[in-house]
Amino acid sequence: MDKKHFALKKLLEAVEKELLHKPNKKTLDRLSMLAGFQNWDTFQEALHGEADAKTNYKE
């Protein structure tokens, strides 16, 4: 029973660690591109400011 308890505890710790893991900058940049932005920084500017995705594609 102790082995099962220990294994379950380790599994839960691993799941919690992965859920709390923050994605790296490269991953955030790629996700931002899917949303129509050039990178994470421009996405954040649009999210918290006046800009939108159109400002990234001015001619």
mmCIF file as Biopython writes it, N, C-alpha, C and O atoms, coordinates in Angstrom:
data_model
#
loop_
_atom_site.group_PDB
_atom_site.id
_atom_site.type_symbol
_atom_site.label_atom_id
_atom_site.label_alt_id
_atom_site.label_comp_id
_atom_site.label_asym_id
_atom_site.label_entity_id
_atom_site.label_seq_id
_atom_site.pdbx_PDB_ins_code
_atom_site.Cartn_x
_atom_site.Cartn_y
_atom_site.Cartn_z
_atom_site.occupancy
_atom_site.B_iso_or_equiv
_atom_site.auth_seq_id
_atom_site.auth_asym_id
_atom_site.pdbx_PDB_model_num
ATOM 1   N N  . MET A ? 1  ? 0.822  -1.193 0.000   1.0 0.0 1  A 1 
ATOM 2   C CA . MET A ? 1  ? 0.000  0.000  0.000   1.0 0.0 1  A 1 
ATOM 3   C C  . MET A ? 1  ? 0.862  1.251  0.000   1.0 0.0 1  A 1 
ATOM 4   O O  . MET A ? 1  ? 0.524  2.245  -0.643  1.0 0.0 1  A 1 
ATOM 5   N N  . ASP A ? 2  ? 1.989  1.202  0.730   1.0 0.0 2  A 1 
ATOM 6   C CA . ASP A ? 2  ? 2.870  2.364  0.781   1.0 0.0 2  A 1 
ATOM 7   C C  . ASP A ? 2  ? 3.455  2.686  -0.594  1.0 0.0 2  A 1 
ATOM 8   O O  . ASP A ? 2  ? 3.628  3.854  -0.942  1.0 0.0 2  A 1 
ATOM 9   N N  . LYS A ? 3  ? 3.760  1.645  -1.372  1.0 0.0 3  A 1 
ATOM 10  C CA . LYS A ? 3  ? 4.312  1.864  -2.707  1.0 0.0 3  A 1 
ATOM 11  C C  . LYS A ? 3  ? 3.297  2.559  -3.605  1.0 0.0 3  A 1 
ATOM 12  O O  . LYS A ? 3  ? 3.652  3.454  -4.372  1.0 0.0 3  A 1 
ATOM 13  N N  . LYS A ? 4  ? 2.041  2.151  -3.511  1.0 0.0 4  A 1 
ATOM 14  C CA . LYS A ? 4  ? 0.992  2.780  -4.319  1.0 0.0 4  A 1 
ATOM 15  C C  . LYS A ? 4  ? 0.790  4.230  -3.902  1.0 0.0 4  A 1 
ATOM 16  O O  . LYS A ? 4  ? 0.626  5.108  -4.750  1.0 0.0 4  A 1 
ATOM 17  N N  . HIS A ? 5  ? 0.802  4.476  -2.610  1.0 0.0 5  A 1 
ATOM 18  C CA . HIS A ? 5  ? 0.651  5.839  -2.102  1.0 0.0 5  A 1 
ATOM 19  C C  . HIS A ? 5  ? 1.795  6.725  -2.588  1.0 0.0 5  A 1 
ATOM 20  O O  . HIS A ? 5  ? 1.571  7.856  -3.020  1.0 0.0 5  A 1 
ATOM 21  N N  . PHE A ? 6  ? 3.018  6.207  -2.515  1.0 0.0 6  A 1 
ATOM 22  C CA . PHE A ? 6  ? 4.197  6.945  -2.956  1.0 0.0 6  A 1 
ATOM 23  C C  . PHE A ? 6  ? 4.128  7.227  -4.456  1.0 0.0 6  A 1 
ATOM 24  O O  . PHE A ? 6  ? 4.430  8.336  -4.898  1.0 0.0 6  A 1 
ATOM 25  N N  . ALA A ? 7  ? 3.730  6.225  -5.236  1.0 0.0 7  A 1 
ATOM 26  C CA . ALA A ? 7  ? 3.639  6.389  -6.691  1.0 0.0 7  A 1 
ATOM 27  C C  . ALA A ? 7  ? 2.571  7.416  -7.050  1.0 0.0 7  A 1 
ATOM 28  O O  . ALA A ? 7  ? 2.778  8.244  -7.937  1.0 0.0 7  A 1 
ATOM 29  N N  . LEU A ? 8  ? 1.444  7.367  -6.373  1.0 0.0 8  A 1 
ATOM 30  C CA . LEU A ? 8  ? 0.377  8.327  -6.622  1.0 0.0 8  A 1 
ATOM 31  C C  . LEU A ? 8  ? 0.820  9.743  -6.258  1.0 0.0 8  A 1 
ATOM 32  O O  . LEU A ? 8  ? 0.527  10.697 -6.978  1.0 0.0 8  A 1 
ATOM 33  N N  . LYS A ? 9  ? 1.517  9.869  -5.150  1.0 0.0 9  A 1 
ATOM 34  C CA . LYS A ? 9  ? 2.017  11.171 -4.732  1.0 0.0 9  A 1 
ATOM 35  C C  . LYS A ? 9  ? 2.984  11.737 -5.775  1.0 0.0 9  A 1 
ATOM 36  O O  . LYS A ? 9  ? 2.899  12.915 -6.120  1.0 0.0 9  A 1 
ATOM 37  N N  . LYS A ? 10 ? 3.897  10.912 -6.275  1.0 0.0 10 A 1 
ATOM 38  C CA . LYS A ? 10 ? 4.851  11.346 -7.296  1.0 0.0 10 A 1 
ATOM 39  C C  . LYS A ? 10 ? 4.138  11.744 -8.590  1.0 0.0 10 A 1 
ATOM 40  O O  . LYS A ? 10 ? 4.507  12.729 -9.229  1.0 0.0 10 A 1 
ATOM 41  N N  . LEU A ? 11 ? 3.130  10.985 -8.967  1.0 0.0 11 A 1 
ATOM 42  C CA . LEU A ? 11 ? 2.366  11.309 -10.166 1.0 0.0 11 A 1 
ATOM 43  C C  . LEU A ? 11 ? 1.668  12.659 -10.019 1.0 0.0 11 A 1 
ATOM 44  O O  . LEU A ? 11 ? 1.706  13.480 -10.935 1.0 0.0 11 A 1 
ATOM 45  N N  . LEU A ? 12 ? 1.037  12.888 -8.879  1.0 0.0 12 A 1 
ATOM 46  C CA . LEU A ? 12 ? 0.370  14.162 -8.647  1.0 0.0 12 A 1 
ATOM 47  C C  . LEU A ? 12 ? 1.353  15.326 -8.632  1.0 0.0 12 A 1 
ATOM 48  O O  . LEU A ? 12 ? 1.040  16.403 -9.137  1.0 0.0 12 A 1 
ATOM 49  N N  . GLU A ? 13 ? 2.517  15.126 -8.068  1.0 0.0 13 A 1 
ATOM 50  C CA . GLU A ? 13 ? 3.543  16.170 -8.065  1.0 0.0 13 A 1 
ATOM 51  C C  . GLU A ? 13 ? 3.973  16.510 -9.491  1.0 0.0 13 A 1 
ATOM 52  O O  . GLU A ? 13 ? 4.150  17.682 -9.827  1.0 0.0 13 A 1 
ATOM 53  N N  . ALA A ? 14 ? 4.141  15.493 -10.321 1.0 0.0 14 A 1 
ATOM 54  C CA . ALA A ? 14 ? 4.545  15.715 -11.713 1.0 0.0 14 A 1 
ATOM 55  C C  . ALA A ? 14 ? 3.463  16.465 -12.482 1.0 0.0 14 A 1 
ATOM 56  O O  . ALA A ? 14 ? 3.769  17.363 -13.267 1.0 0.0 14 A 1 
ATOM 57  N N  . VAL A ? 15 ? 2.212  16.107 -12.263 1.0 0.0 15 A 1 
ATOM 58  C CA . VAL A ? 15 ? 1.106  16.784 -12.940 1.0 0.0 15 A 1 
ATOM 59  C C  . VAL A ? 15 ? 1.025  18.238 -12.493 1.0 0.0 15 A 1 
ATOM 60  O O  . VAL A ? 15 ? 0.869  19.127 -13.331 1.0 0.0 15 A 1 
ATOM 61  N N  . GLU A ? 16 ? 1.127  18.499 -11.198 1.0 0.0 16 A 1 
ATOM 62  C CA . GLU A ? 16 ? 1.090  19.866 -10.698 1.0 0.0 16 A 1 
ATOM 63  C C  . GLU A ? 16 ? 2.231  20.689 -11.265 1.0 0.0 16 A 1 
ATOM 64  O O  . GLU A ? 16 ? 2.033  21.844 -11.642 1.0 0.0 16 A 1 
ATOM 65  N N  . LYS A ? 17 ? 3.405  20.120 -11.330 1.0 0.0 17 A 1 
ATOM 66  C CA . LYS A ? 17 ? 4.569  20.831 -11.860 1.0 0.0 17 A 1 
ATOM 67  C C  . LYS A ? 17 ? 4.340  21.210 -13.318 1.0 0.0 17 A 1 
ATOM 68  O O  . LYS A ? 17 ? 4.664  22.325 -13.726 1.0 0.0 17 A 1 
ATOM 69  N N  . GLU A ? 18 ? 3.792  20.308 -14.095 1.0 0.0 18 A 1 
ATOM 70  C CA . GLU A ? 18 ? 3.547  20.580 -15.511 1.0 0.0 18 A 1 
ATOM 71  C C  . GLU A ? 18 ? 2.448  21.623 -15.694 1.0 0.0 18 A 1 
ATOM 72  O O  . GLU A ? 18 ? 2.534  22.460 -16.593 1.0 0.0 18 A 1 
ATOM 73  N N  . LEU A ? 19 ? 1.426  21.581 -14.858 1.0 0.0 19 A 1 
ATOM 74  C CA . LEU A ? 19 ? 0.346  22.561 -14.958 1.0 0.0 19 A 1 
ATOM 75  C C  . LEU A ? 19 ? 0.809  23.966 -14.603 1.0 0.0 19 A 1 
ATOM 76  O O  . LEU A ? 19 ? 0.298  24.949 -15.140 1.0 0.0 19 A 1 
ATOM 77  N N  . LEU A ? 20 ? 1.771  24.057 -13.704 1.0 0.0 20 A 1 
ATOM 78  C CA . LEU A ? 20 ? 2.275  25.356 -13.280 1.0 0.0 20 A 1 
ATOM 79  C C  . LEU A ? 20 ? 3.421  25.842 -14.151 1.0 0.0 20 A 1 
ATOM 80  O O  . LEU A ? 20 ? 3.900  26.960 -13.961 1.0 0.0 20 A 1 
ATOM 81  N N  . HIS A ? 21 ? 3.868  25.040 -15.093 1.0 0.0 21 A 1 
ATOM 82  C CA . HIS A ? 21 ? 4.983  25.374 -15.961 1.0 0.0 21 A 1 
ATOM 83  C C  . HIS A ? 21 ? 4.595  26.507 -16.910 1.0 0.0 21 A 1 
ATOM 84  O O  . HIS A ? 21 ? 3.568  26.427 -17.584 1.0 0.0 21 A 1 
ATOM 85  N N  . LYS A ? 22 ? 5.405  27.550 -16.964 1.0 0.0 22 A 1 
ATOM 86  C CA . LYS A ? 22 ? 5.155  28.662 -17.866 1.0 0.0 22 A 1 
ATOM 87  C C  . LYS A ? 22 ? 5.840  28.388 -19.205 1.0 0.0 22 A 1 
ATOM 88  O O  . LYS A ? 22 ? 7.014  28.018 -19.227 1.0 0.0 22 A 1 
ATOM 89  N N  . PRO A ? 23 ? 5.130  28.564 -20.318 1.0 0.0 23 A 1 
ATOM 90  C CA . PRO A ? 23 ? 5.741  28.321 -21.633 1.0 0.0 23 A 1 
ATOM 91  C C  . PRO A ? 23 ? 6.904  29.285 -21.885 1.0 0.0 23 A 1 
ATOM 92  O O  . PRO A ? 23 ? 6.922  30.397 -21.356 1.0 0.0 23 A 1 
ATOM 93  N N  . ASN A ? 24 ? 7.869  28.852 -22.692 1.0 0.0 24 A 1 
ATOM 94  C CA . ASN A ? 24 ? 8.999  29.726 -22.988 1.0 0.0 24 A 1 
ATOM 95  C C  . ASN A ? 24 ? 8.618  30.763 -24.049 1.0 0.0 24 A 1 
ATOM 96  O O  . ASN A ? 24 ? 7.538  30.694 -24.636 1.0 0.0 24 A 1 
ATOM 97  N N  . LYS A ? 25 ? 9.503  31.710 -24.284 1.0 0.0 25 A 1 
ATOM 98  C CA . LYS A ? 25 ? 9.230  32.834 -25.202 1.0 0.0 25 A 1 
ATOM 99  C C  . LYS A ? 25 ? 8.950  32.345 -26.619 1.0 0.0 25 A 1 
ATOM 100 O O  . LYS A ? 25 ? 8.069  32.876 -27.296 1.0 0.0 25 A 1 
ATOM 101 N N  . LYS A ? 26 ? 9.686  31.344 -27.067 1.0 0.0 26 A 1 
ATOM 102 C CA . LYS A ? 26 ? 9.492  30.815 -28.418 1.0 0.0 26 A 1 
ATOM 103 C C  . LYS A ? 26 ? 8.080  30.248 -28.594 1.0 0.0 26 A 1 
ATOM 104 O O  . LYS A ? 26 ? 7.442  30.475 -29.622 1.0 0.0 26 A 1 
ATOM 105 N N  . THR A ? 27 ? 7.601  29.524 -27.608 1.0 0.0 27 A 1 
ATOM 106 C CA . THR A ? 27 ? 6.248  28.966 -27.654 1.0 0.0 27 A 1 
ATOM 107 C C  . THR A ? 27 ? 5.211  30.082 -27.658 1.0 0.0 27 A 1 
ATOM 108 O O  . THR A ? 27 ? 4.243  30.027 -28.416 1.0 0.0 27 A 1 
ATOM 109 N N  . LEU A ? 28 ? 5.406  31.090 -26.818 1.0 0.0 28 A 1 
ATOM 110 C CA . LEU A ? 28 ? 4.474  32.220 -26.759 1.0 0.0 28 A 1 
ATOM 111 C C  . LEU A ? 28 ? 4.450  32.984 -28.082 1.0 0.0 28 A 1 
ATOM 112 O O  . LEU A ? 28 ? 3.388  33.420 -28.527 1.0 0.0 28 A 1 
ATOM 113 N N  . ASP A ? 29 ? 5.619  33.149 -28.714 1.0 0.0 29 A 1 
ATOM 114 C CA . ASP A ? 29 ? 5.680  33.817 -30.015 1.0 0.0 29 A 1 
ATOM 115 C C  . ASP A ? 29 ? 4.895  33.040 -31.063 1.0 0.0 29 A 1 
ATOM 116 O O  . ASP A ? 29 ? 4.169  33.629 -31.863 1.0 0.0 29 A 1 
ATOM 117 N N  . ARG A ? 30 ? 5.039  31.731 -31.060 1.0 0.0 30 A 1 
ATOM 118 C CA . ARG A ? 30 ? 4.319  30.902 -32.040 1.0 0.0 30 A 1 
ATOM 119 C C  . ARG A ? 30 ? 2.807  30.952 -31.823 1.0 0.0 30 A 1 
ATOM 120 O O  . ARG A ? 30 ? 2.042  31.024 -32.785 1.0 0.0 30 A 1 
ATOM 121 N N  . LEU A ? 31 ? 2.384  30.914 -30.578 1.0 0.0 31 A 1 
ATOM 122 C CA . LEU A ? 31 ? 0.948  31.012 -30.290 1.0 0.0 31 A 1 
ATOM 123 C C  . LEU A ? 31 ? 0.404  32.369 -30.709 1.0 0.0 31 A 1 
ATOM 124 O O  . LEU A ? 31 ? -0.714 32.464 -31.215 1.0 0.0 31 A 1 
ATOM 125 N N  . SER A ? 32 ? 1.186  33.412 -30.501 1.0 0.0 32 A 1 
ATOM 126 C CA . SER A ? 32 ? 0.776  34.757 -30.898 1.0 0.0 32 A 1 
ATOM 127 C C  . SER A ? 32 ? 0.613  34.854 -32.406 1.0 0.0 32 A 1 
ATOM 128 O O  . SER A ? 32 ? -0.300 35.517 -32.896 1.0 0.0 32 A 1 
ATOM 129 N N  . MET A ? 33 ? 1.500  34.194 -33.138 1.0 0.0 33 A 1 
ATOM 130 C CA . MET A ? 33 ? 1.394  34.202 -34.600 1.0 0.0 33 A 1 
ATOM 131 C C  . MET A ? 33 ? 0.096  33.553 -35.061 1.0 0.0 33 A 1 
ATOM 132 O O  . MET A ? 33 ? -0.514 34.005 -36.031 1.0 0.0 33 A 1 
ATOM 133 N N  . LEU A ? 34 ? -0.330 32.499 -34.377 1.0 0.0 34 A 1 
ATOM 134 C CA . LEU A ? 34 ? -1.608 31.863 -34.714 1.0 0.0 34 A 1 
ATOM 135 C C  . LEU A ? 34 ? -2.782 32.814 -34.508 1.0 0.0 34 A 1 
ATOM 136 O O  . LEU A ? 34 ? -3.810 32.698 -35.175 1.0 0.0 34 A 1 
ATOM 137 N N  . ALA A ? 35 ? -2.622 33.752 -33.581 1.0 0.0 35 A 1 
ATOM 138 C CA . ALA A ? 35 ? -3.679 34.725 -33.302 1.0 0.0 35 A 1 
ATOM 139 C C  . ALA A ? 35 ? -3.580 35.946 -34.221 1.0 0.0 35 A 1 
ATOM 140 O O  . ALA A ? 35 ? -4.413 36.849 -34.144 1.0 0.0 35 A 1 
ATOM 141 N N  . GLY A ? 36 ? -2.564 35.976 -35.091 1.0 0.0 36 A 1 
ATOM 142 C CA . GLY A ? 36 ? -2.444 37.060 -36.056 1.0 0.0 36 A 1 
ATOM 143 C C  . GLY A ? 36 ? -1.463 38.155 -35.667 1.0 0.0 36 A 1 
ATOM 144 O O  . GLY A ? 36 ? -1.499 39.241 -36.246 1.0 0.0 36 A 1 
ATOM 145 N N  . PHE A ? 37 ? -0.615 37.905 -34.729 1.0 0.0 37 A 1 
ATOM 146 C CA . PHE A ? 37 ? 0.367  38.890 -34.279 1.0 0.0 37 A 1 
ATOM 147 C C  . PHE A ? 37 ? 1.767  38.436 -34.660 1.0 0.0 37 A 1 
ATOM 148 O O  . PHE A ? 37 ? 2.005  37.252 -34.898 1.0 0.0 37 A 1 
ATOM 149 N N  . GLN A ? 38 ? 2.692  39.390 -34.717 1.0 0.0 38 A 1 
ATOM 150 C CA . GLN A ? 38 ? 4.061  39.081 -35.100 1.0 0.0 38 A 1 
ATOM 151 C C  . GLN A ? 38 ? 4.816  38.315 -34.023 1.0 0.0 38 A 1 
ATOM 152 O O  . GLN A ? 38 ? 5.630  37.444 -34.330 1.0 0.0 38 A 1 
ATOM 153 N N  . ASN A ? 39 ? 4.546  38.640 -32.759 1.0 0.0 39 A 1 
ATOM 154 C CA . ASN A ? 39 ? 5.230  37.983 -31.653 1.0 0.0 39 A 1 
ATOM 155 C C  . ASN A ? 39 ? 4.450  38.212 -30.358 1.0 0.0 39 A 1 
ATOM 156 O O  . ASN A ? 39 ? 3.406  38.865 -30.364 1.0 0.0 39 A 1 
ATOM 157 N N  . TRP A ? 40 ? 4.956  37.678 -29.262 1.0 0.0 40 A 1 
ATOM 158 C CA . TRP A ? 40 ? 4.296  37.766 -27.968 1.0 0.0 40 A 1 
ATOM 159 C C  . TRP A ? 40 ? 4.164  39.212 -27.493 1.0 0.0 40 A 1 
ATOM 160 O O  . TRP A ? 40 ? 3.145  39.599 -26.920 1.0 0.0 40 A 1 
ATOM 161 N N  . ASP A ? 41 ? 5.213  40.006 -27.740 1.0 0.0 41 A 1 
ATOM 162 C CA . ASP A ? 41 ? 5.197  41.395 -27.281 1.0 0.0 41 A 1 
ATOM 163 C C  . ASP A ? 41 ? 4.098  42.205 -27.954 1.0 0.0 41 A 1 
ATOM 164 O O  . ASP A ? 41 ? 3.407  42.976 -27.288 1.0 0.0 41 A 1 
ATOM 165 N N  . THR A ? 42 ? 3.924  42.042 -29.267 1.0 0.0 42 A 1 
ATOM 166 C CA . THR A ? 42 ? 2.868  42.790 -29.953 1.0 0.0 42 A 1 
ATOM 167 C C  . THR A ? 42 ? 1.489  42.296 -29.531 1.0 0.0 42 A 1 
ATOM 168 O O  . THR A ? 42 ? 0.540  43.077 -29.469 1.0 0.0 42 A 1 
ATOM 169 N N  . PHE A ? 43 ? 1.378  41.020 -29.246 1.0 0.0 43 A 1 
ATOM 170 C CA . PHE A ? 43 ? 0.114  40.490 -28.732 1.0 0.0 43 A 1 
ATOM 171 C C  . PHE A ? 43 ? -0.222 41.118 -27.379 1.0 0.0 43 A 1 
ATOM 172 O O  . PHE A ? 43 ? -1.363 41.510 -27.136 1.0 0.0 43 A 1 
ATOM 173 N N  . GLN A ? 44 ? 0.778  41.210 -26.502 1.0 0.0 44 A 1 
ATOM 174 C CA . GLN A ? 44 ? 0.571  41.814 -25.193 1.0 0.0 44 A 1 
ATOM 175 C C  . GLN A ? 44 ? 0.206  43.290 -25.311 1.0 0.0 44 A 1 
ATOM 176 O O  . GLN A ? 44 ? -0.638 43.780 -24.560 1.0 0.0 44 A 1 
ATOM 177 N N  . GLU A ? 45 ? 0.840  44.009 -26.255 1.0 0.0 45 A 1 
ATOM 178 C CA . GLU A ? 45 ? 0.507  45.414 -26.468 1.0 0.0 45 A 1 
ATOM 179 C C  . GLU A ? 45 ? -0.947 45.565 -26.899 1.0 0.0 45 A 1 
ATOM 180 O O  . GLU A ? 45 ? -1.651 46.458 -26.428 1.0 0.0 45 A 1 
ATOM 181 N N  . ALA A ? 46 ? -1.390 44.689 -27.795 1.0 0.0 46 A 1 
ATOM 182 C CA . ALA A ? 46 ? -2.777 44.743 -28.252 1.0 0.0 46 A 1 
ATOM 183 C C  . ALA A ? 46 ? -3.744 44.371 -27.136 1.0 0.0 46 A 1 
ATOM 184 O O  . ALA A ? 46 ? -4.826 44.945 -27.017 1.0 0.0 46 A 1 
ATOM 185 N N  . LEU A ? 47 ? -3.344 43.415 -26.331 1.0 0.0 47 A 1 
ATOM 186 C CA . LEU A ? 47 ? -4.202 42.944 -25.255 1.0 0.0 47 A 1 
ATOM 187 C C  . LEU A ? 47 ? -4.365 44.002 -24.167 1.0 0.0 47 A 1 
ATOM 188 O O  . LEU A ? 47 ? -5.447 44.163 -23.602 1.0 0.0 47 A 1 
ATOM 189 N N  . HIS A ? 48 ? -3.288 44.714 -23.881 1.0 0.0 48 A 1 
ATOM 190 C CA . HIS A ? 48 ? -3.308 45.669 -22.775 1.0 0.0 48 A 1 
ATOM 191 C C  . HIS A ? 48 ? -3.265 47.124 -23.224 1.0 0.0 48 A 1 
ATOM 192 O O  . HIS A ? 48 ? -3.162 48.022 -22.388 1.0 0.0 48 A 1 
ATOM 193 N N  . GLY A ? 49 ? -3.341 47.370 -24.518 1.0 0.0 49 A 1 
ATOM 194 C CA . GLY A ? 49 ? -3.251 48.740 -25.009 1.0 0.0 49 A 1 
ATOM 195 C C  . GLY A ? 49 ? -4.252 49.024 -26.106 1.0 0.0 49 A 1 
ATOM 196 O O  . GLY A ? 49 ? -5.333 48.437 -26.157 1.0 0.0 49 A 1 
ATOM 197 N N  . GLU A ? 50 ? -3.873 49.930 -26.976 1.0 0.0 50 A 1 
ATOM 198 C CA . GLU A ? 50 ? -4.763 50.384 -28.046 1.0 0.0 50 A 1 
ATOM 199 C C  . GLU A ? 50 ? -4.521 49.671 -29.378 1.0 0.0 50 A 1 
ATOM 200 O O  . GLU A ? 50 ? -5.367 49.745 -30.269 1.0 0.0 50 A 1 
ATOM 201 N N  . ALA A ? 51 ? -3.394 48.986 -29.531 1.0 0.0 51 A 1 
ATOM 202 C CA . ALA A ? 51 ? -3.031 48.369 -30.802 1.0 0.0 51 A 1 
ATOM 203 C C  . ALA A ? 51 ? -3.871 47.128 -31.075 1.0 0.0 51 A 1 
ATOM 204 O O  . ALA A ? 51 ? -4.476 46.553 -30.170 1.0 0.0 51 A 1 
ATOM 205 N N  . ASP A ? 52 ? -3.892 46.728 -32.346 1.0 0.0 52 A 1 
ATOM 206 C CA . ASP A ? 52 ? -4.525 45.462 -32.716 1.0 0.0 52 A 1 
ATOM 207 C C  . ASP A ? 52 ? -3.660 44.782 -33.766 1.0 0.0 52 A 1 
ATOM 208 O O  . ASP A ? 52 ? -2.604 45.302 -34.127 1.0 0.0 52 A 1 
ATOM 209 N N  . ALA A ? 53 ? -4.085 43.647 -34.253 1.0 0.0 53 A 1 
ATOM 210 C CA . ALA A ? 53 ? -3.268 42.865 -35.189 1.0 0.0 53 A 1 
ATOM 211 C C  . ALA A ? 53 ? -3.051 43.601 -36.505 1.0 0.0 53 A 1 
ATOM 212 O O  . ALA A ? 53 ? -2.064 43.338 -37.192 1.0 0.0 53 A 1 
ATOM 213 N N  . LYS A ? 54 ? -3.935 44.505 -36.871 1.0 0.0 54 A 1 
ATOM 214 C CA . LYS A ? 54 ? -3.792 45.234 -38.117 1.0 0.0 54 A 1 
ATOM 215 C C  . LYS A ? 54 ? -2.536 46.099 -38.127 1.0 0.0 54 A 1 
ATOM 216 O O  . LYS A ? 54 ? -1.951 46.315 -39.188 1.0 0.0 54 A 1 
ATOM 217 N N  . THR A ? 55 ? -2.118 46.591 -36.987 1.0 0.0 55 A 1 
ATOM 218 C CA . THR A ? 55 ? -0.927 47.443 -36.940 1.0 0.0 55 A 1 
ATOM 219 C C  . THR A ? 55 ? 0.327  46.670 -37.302 1.0 0.0 55 A 1 
ATOM 220 O O  . THR A ? 55 ? 1.341  47.284 -37.636 1.0 0.0 55 A 1 
ATOM 221 N N  . ASN A ? 56 ? 0.298  45.361 -37.249 1.0 0.0 56 A 1 
ATOM 222 C CA . ASN A ? 56 ? 1.457  44.546 -37.604 1.0 0.0 56 A 1 
ATOM 223 C C  . ASN A ? 56 ? 1.627  44.416 -39.106 1.0 0.0 56 A 1 
ATOM 224 O O  . ASN A ? 56 ? 2.696  44.018 -39.567 1.0 0.0 56 A 1 
ATOM 225 N N  . TYR A ? 57 ? 0.617  44.735 -39.870 1.0 0.0 57 A 1 
ATOM 226 C CA . TYR A ? 57 ? 0.638  44.488 -41.314 1.0 0.0 57 A 1 
ATOM 227 C C  . TYR A ? 57 ? 0.404  45.751 -42.124 1.0 0.0 57 A 1 
ATOM 228 O O  . TYR A ? 57 ? -0.197 45.693 -43.196 1.0 0.0 57 A 1 
ATOM 229 N N  . LYS A ? 58 ? 0.868  46.890 -41.628 1.0 0.0 58 A 1 
ATOM 230 C CA . LYS A ? 58 ? 0.739  48.132 -42.393 1.0 0.0 58 A 1 
ATOM 231 C C  . LYS A ? 58 ? 1.643  48.056 -43.613 1.0 0.0 58 A 1 
ATOM 232 O O  . LYS A ? 58 ? 2.733  47.485 -43.569 1.0 0.0 58 A 1 
ATOM 233 N N  . GLU A ? 59 ? 1.162  48.645 -44.705 1.0 0.0 59 A 1 
ATOM 234 C CA . GLU A ? 59 ? 1.960  48.632 -45.947 1.0 0.0 59 A 1 
ATOM 235 C C  . GLU A ? 59 ? 2.909  49.793 -45.993 1.0 0.0 59 A 1 
ATOM 236 O O  . GLU A ? 59 ? 3.656  49.943 -46.960 1.0 0.0 59 A 1 
#
